[in-house]
Amino acid sequence: MHNRSVLVAMLDAYSDTLKFLHLCAPNPALRCVDAENDTTQISDLFARAEREGLVTFRSKYWDASSVAHPIPVFEPAPETRTYAQRFYA
């Protein structure tokens, strides 16, 4: 609503994973799409972005469309040994 990019965080109830979605500021250079329904929840936008990779959407308060894209979840490598640990095995 404030014409700025935002980072939205959501805790996935099923996987207990913290997910992030980057929403760009509305831009008149983008193809204008229909406004989202009032019943559309942010979790629906997360799901669409995860499925499609990049989603063009528009809030009913905006004249221009915006783009949402998911930020991949960081998964640490299992049992990663540090450099020093290699000498003490």
C-alpha positions as a printed NumPy array, in Angstrom:
array([[  0.   ,   0.   ,   0.   ],
       [  2.986,   2.303,   0.502],
       [  4.63 ,   1.838,  -2.919],
       [  7.703,   0.098,  -1.528],
       [  9.115,  -3.393,  -1.83 ],
       [  8.547,  -5.611,   1.183],
       [  9.726,  -8.923,   2.564],
       [  6.896, -11.017,   3.997],
       [  7.673, -13.852,   6.419],
       [  5.301, -16.691,   7.222],
       [  5.625, -19.792,   9.365],
       [  4.306, -22.773,   7.413],
       [  1.879, -24.602,   9.694],
       [  2.504, -27.981,   8.038],
       [  6.299, -28.072,   7.82 ],
       [  7.101, -25.594,  10.638],
       [  9.396, -23.815,   8.156],
       [  9.934, -20.072,   8.052],
       [  9.201, -18.925,   4.496],
       [  9.9  , -15.587,   2.827],
       [  8.207, -13.838,  -0.074],
       [  9.581, -10.704,  -1.722],
       [  6.926,  -8.312,  -3.038],
       [  8.106,  -5.614,  -5.428],
       [  6.606,  -2.151,  -5.449],
       [  3.702,  -1.668,  -7.883],
       [  5.056,  -0.778, -11.301],
       [  3.047,   0.659, -14.216],
       [  5.475,  -1.011, -16.66 ],
       [  4.077,  -4.426, -15.674],
       [  1.105,  -6.001, -17.387],
       [ -1.996,  -4.923, -15.481],
       [ -3.807,  -7.903, -13.972],
       [ -7.142,  -8.135, -12.188],
       [ -7.122,  -7.247,  -8.504],
       [ -6.947, -10.089,  -6.01 ],
       [-10.187, -11.126,  -4.352],
       [-10.901,  -9.814,  -0.871],
       [-10.835, -13.416,   0.351],
       [ -7.316, -14.123,  -0.961],
       [ -4.981, -14.81 ,   1.95 ],
       [ -1.231, -14.224,   1.989],
       [ -0.739, -17.992,   2.291],
       [ -2.449, -18.339,  -1.115],
       [  0.063, -15.909,  -2.629],
       [  2.916, -17.888,  -1.032],
       [  1.563, -21.118,  -2.545],
       [  1.171, -19.597,  -6.018],
       [  4.676, -18.135,  -5.908],
       [  6.181, -21.452,  -4.805],
       [  4.342, -23.25 ,  -7.613],
       [  4.974, -20.71 , -10.398],
       [  8.205, -19.085,  -9.204],
       [  7.086, -15.566, -10.059],
       [  3.571, -14.178,  -9.675],
       [  2.159, -10.949, -11.064],
       [ -0.638,  -9.711,  -8.833],
       [ -2.465,  -6.514,  -7.922],
       [ -4.024,  -5.304,  -4.715],
       [ -7.389,  -3.607,  -5.029],
       [ -5.76 ,  -0.433,  -3.668],
       [ -3.145,  -0.232,  -6.445],
       [ -3.413,   1.109,  -9.984],
       [ -0.437,  -0.976, -11.141],
       [  0.532,  -4.625, -10.782],
       [  3.351,  -5.995,  -8.66 ],
       [  5.506,  -9.113,  -8.677],
       [  5.965, -11.65 ,  -5.883],
       [  8.71 , -14.236,  -5.803],
       [  9.651, -16.749,  -3.113],
       [ 13.043, -16.703,  -1.46 ],
       [ 14.331, -20.281,  -1.22 ],
       [ 14.396, -21.874,   2.213],
       [ 17.901, -22.362,   3.559],
       [ 18.58 , -25.98 ,   4.432],
       [ 21.934, -26.5  ,   6.199],
       [ 24.093, -29.373,   5.031],
       [ 23.73 , -32.374,   7.338],
       [ 26.722, -33.133,   9.547],
       [ 29.056, -30.643,   7.941],
       [ 32.528, -30.925,   9.385],
       [ 34.597, -27.826,   9.92 ],
       [ 38.143, -27.622,   8.68 ],
       [ 39.526, -28.206,  12.193],
       [ 37.282, -31.258,  12.759],
       [ 38.925, -33.064,   9.839],
       [ 42.117, -33.45 ,  11.884],
       [ 40.435, -34.938,  14.996],
       [ 38.55 , -37.878,  13.582]])
